[in-house]
Amino acid sequence: MTTMTVDYTVRLRFSEDSQAAATHTNLSAVRLDGPVLWIAGDETATIERLTADNPERPAEFGDEARFRLGDLVDLPGADADEEADVEGLARSGHFLWAVGSHSLRRKQIRSHHDGPKALKRLARTEGQDNRQILVRLPIADVDGVPTPVPEKVVDGVRHQAAALSGKDDLRRLLRDDEHLARFLPIPGKDNGLDIEGIAVRDDRVYLGLRGPVLRGWAFVLEVRPYVTEDEPARLRLRPFEDGRPYRKHVLDLNGLGVRDLCPDGDDLLVLAGPTMALDGPVRIYRWHGAARTEMPSIVRDKLISRELELTFGEGDDHAEGMSMLGDDRVLVVYDSPAAARLTEDGTVIADVLLLPGR
């Protein structure tokens, strides 16, 4: 295990609209895609695209474009602009993937709340339909830039933007799960169900859970989405050998939950942090050979290694998203960034870290 050393930093420059929506201070997901960086915050139902000033070694990503998820897929919420709490982004083949947290949330006690009113507020929990999304968006080259589109034809096959829905809704599928079902009514920040990472390799989609963590074990769900010709805008899930539409893997992350996932060859890098509302510790692990796994796994000992120990702030600088940057570095973005990461013109500073042994 190596203590984090920042190799260099990059600037993420956001539009006035994103600054007004506080996307730049609520970053939850990031994924590099050639000359662009896909970004999402957890307070909107949009995905942002930033373009590199120099694709070979970017110092800044800017020229932001915003894409409303409701313009591309049917969202489950009545209001297409209700926050989707996008917590993970993945890029594979012709598609960009996005996943919502699927979590419930508990009302916070604010500084002006006191006594019975504060306790009543703390007792309230709520869910939002748009948080329960898994979407697959076709990516096309538009004016030389990767762009999400409603549909795309590849080798004569038409691919539409698609979303998981109906009987394949993840919360519905987990209602009878022997490990996870009892955590569905619990808010994410209370160790309830909370999806915070996604990685895609071929037809495999891995979903990392920040919570629950059970007896120190963190969960990653593996699913195999597909579409049919009669319903090309609806993702379905292929059953595994046991008939379930998902496979569970449990990881020894020393009591931490998954905050993001990122493919690195056949391995998965796992950004790990506290399940509860704590500042740290924060680490990057390597799940060796994850993409070759053919059964539910107990990921411990030689199957997993601790790669980096990340720094964290007190009440700020919470590492939430990471992406490979080249073959030997990872880009890390932060929720609630420290004041030193923010500039008056809407730029946020992200870190680039060198992976050990590279």
N, C-alpha and C positions, 0 to 999 in steps of 0.2 A: 504493500500500500504506500502511495506517495502523497504527500501534502500538496495541495493545489498551488501551482505557480502559474500566474497569468503570462502567457507567451506574448500576447498583444491584445489590444481592444479594438472594437469596431463601433461606429456610430450608427444608430438606427433613427432615421429622421421621419417623423410622422406628420400627417396633414393636420390642419386646424380642426377638421371634423373628428379625427381620432383623438386629438388632445381633448376636445370638448367631451367626448365619450369616455375619457380616461383610459382608453385602450393602452396607451403607452406606459401607464403605471400599473396595469393589471395584466401583464403578459403571461400567458399560460401555455403557449405552444409555439413551436418554431420548426421549420424544415427548409433546408437549402435545396434549390432546384435549378442547377446550372447558374445562370446569371441573376436569379431572383431568390428572394427569401420570402417564404410564406409565414405569416404571423397571425396569431389569434389572441384575443383577450377574453377574459371570462365574464365580461359585462355586456356583450353585444351578441347579435346573431349574424356576424359578418366574418369574413376572412380578408386579411390585408396582404397585399403584395408589394414588397419593396425591391428595388432594382439596384444591383451593385455598381459602384463607380468604376471598379476594376475587377472583372470576374476572376482574374488570376490570383489576386491578393487584395480583396476588398478592404478599404478603410472605412467606407460608408455605404449603407443601403438607404435609398430614398426614393423619390418620385413615386409616392404611394398611390396605389389603386385599391379601392374597397369593393368587395363583392358580397352582396346580400345573399345569404343562403336561401331565403324565401323566394328569390328570383330564379333559383336553379332546381330546387326540390320542394315538395310539399312538406312543410314542417308540421309536427303534431299539435302545436299550440294554436289557439284561435288568433293570436296576434303574431304575425310573421316577424315582427321586430322585437318580441319578447326575448330576453337573453337566452342563448343556447348554452352558455357556460362551456364553450369549446375548450377542452383540456388537452387535446392531442391532435397532431397533424402527421400524415405519412404520405410519401410520394413513391409510387411504384407503377411501372409500365406506363399506361396511358392515363392514369388516374391520380388524383389527389383525394386522400381520405381525411375525414374529420370525425371526431367523436366527442359527444357531450359527457358531462360528469355523471349523469343519471342519478344524481344525489338529491336528497332532501336538504333543506337548510333550516337552521334555528335562528330566530330573531336575536339580534345582539342588544345588550344593555349599553345605551349611549351615555355620554357624560351628563346629560340633563335628565336622565331617568333615575328614579330613586324609589325606595320602599316597595309597596305592593305593586305599583305600576311596572317597576323593573322586573319583579319576579314573574308577573303575568306575561310580560314580553318574552322572558327567557323560556317560558313554558310553551310558546307557540312555535310550531314547525310547519313548513309548507314545501310543496313541490312545484315545479314548473315543467309543463309538457315539453317545451323545446329543449330541455336538458337531456331528454331521452332520445338522442339522435346518434346514428351511425350513417354517414353519407359517403358516397363515392362519386366524385365529380370528374368528368372527362376533361383532359387538358389538351388544348390545341395551341399551335404556334400562330399568334395573331400579331402581325407587324413585328415579327422576330422575337416576341416575348411570350413565355408560357402563360396561358389564360384559361380559366375555367369557363366551360361552355355547356349549354343544355344538352347537346348531343354531338357526337363525332363519329365519322365513318372511317374505319380502319380495315383495309383489305376486304372491302365490300361488306363489312359487318358494322351495323349501326349500334353505337354505345350511347346510352342515355344517362343523364344524372340520375342516381338512384339512392333510395334511403331504406333503412330497415324499418319495418312497421308491422302492424297487425299482430298476428300470432307469434311473430319472431321478435317482438319487443323484448329487450334484454331483461328488464325488471320482471316482466311476466314469466319469462323462461326460468328465472331464478327462484320463483315462489316456492318450489318444492325442494330446493337444493339443501342438502344436509349440512353444509357449511355456511352458506351465504344467506339463506332465506330469512333467518331471524334478524338479520342486520338491515333488511330493506326498509323498515319503518324508522330507522335511526338516522339522523342527519350525518352527512359526510364528515364534518368536523368533530363528531362524537364517536368516531370509529365505525360509522355506518358505511353502506355501499358508496364508493366514490371512485369513478374511473378517471385516471389522470394521465394515461399514456397510451399511444398506439404505435405499432410497427407492422409493416406489411412486407412479406417476402413471398413472391409468387402468389399462390392462392391462400396462403396463411395470413390471418390477421390476428395479432396479439394485442390484448387489451390489459394494461397494467392497472391494478387497483391500489389506490392510496389506502383505502380501507375496504373491508375490515382487515386487520392484522390479528391472526389467531395464535396465541401462545408464541408470538415472535415470528410467525410465518406470514409472508406476504403472498398475495395471489396474482397470477396472470392467467387470463382466460384466452383460449385459442379458439377461433371460429373460422369457418370456411364459407364466406358469402358467395352467392351466385344470383343470376337473374334468369328469367325465362322469356321466351319470345312473346308470350301473351301478356306479360307484365314487366316490361323492360325497365320501368322506373321503380320497381320494388325489389330490394335485396331480400333474399331468403338465406337460410343457413342449412348447409348440408349436415346430416347426422354423422356422428363418429361411430365406431364399432359397437359401442354400448347403447346406441340409439339416441344419445343426447346430442343436441345441436351445439354443444360447446365442450371443450376439454379444459380441465383445471391443472395448473402447475403451481406448486408452492415453492417459494424461494426463501432461503436463509439470508435475510438482509439485516441481521442483528437487531430485529425488532422494528425496523423502519418499513414504511410503505413505499409503493412505486409512485414517483412523481413524473417520470417520462420514460419512454423506451425509444431506442434508436438502433437500426441494424448496422452491423459492421461485419461484412462477409456473412459467414454462417452464425456468427455470434450476435447476441443482443447486448447493447449497453443499457444499463438500468440506472436512471437517476433516482436516488432514494432519499427520503426525508421523513419527518415525523407525520404520523397520521393525525394527531390532535393539533390544536392551534399553538404549536411550539415553534421556536426559531430554528433549532438544529438538533442533532447533527445532520449534515447533508453529504452524501457520498455518491460516487459513480462505481458501479459494479459491472463485471463482465460475465454474462451467462454464456459459457462456452458451448458451441454446437447447438444452440437453441433451434435453429432452422432445420436441424436433422432429427429432432425429437419425434418419435412415432408413438408415444404413449404418454399418459399423465406422468409428470416428473416431480420427484422430490429433489430440488436443486440445491445441493449443498456440497461441502468438501471440494473436490477437484472440479466440479461442474461450475463453480462460481468463484470469482476472485474480486477482491476489493482493489480498484484501480486508482482512484483519486479521493482525497478528503477535501471537500470544498469549504470555503469560509462562508459565514453567514452573519447577518446583523442582529441587532436587538430591536425587534419590531419592524425590520425592513430587510431588503436584500435576500428574498427567499427564492432560491433557484427553482424554476418551474419548467423550463423547456431546454432541450439540447438537440443539436444536429451535428452530424459529421461535417467537417469543413476540410476537404481534401482527404488524404488517406491516413493522416496521423494526428488530426486535431479535432476538437469538438468546440462548437459555439454554444455558450450558455446564456440564457436570458433570465431575468429576474422579475418576479411579482413584487410589488411595493419596493421599487428600487430606492436605494439610499440617495440622499440629496446630492451626493457627489457624482451620481450617475446621470443627473438631469441637467439640461441646459435650458436657458430661457427661450430658445427657438424651437423647443419640442424634440430635441435630440435625446436619445437614451443610450447609455454606454453599455455594451455587452462584452463579455469576456471570451477570449479564444484560449483554450487550454491544450497543451501538448500531452498526448496520451503516453503513458510509460512504455518504455521499450520500443519506441518508434524512432 
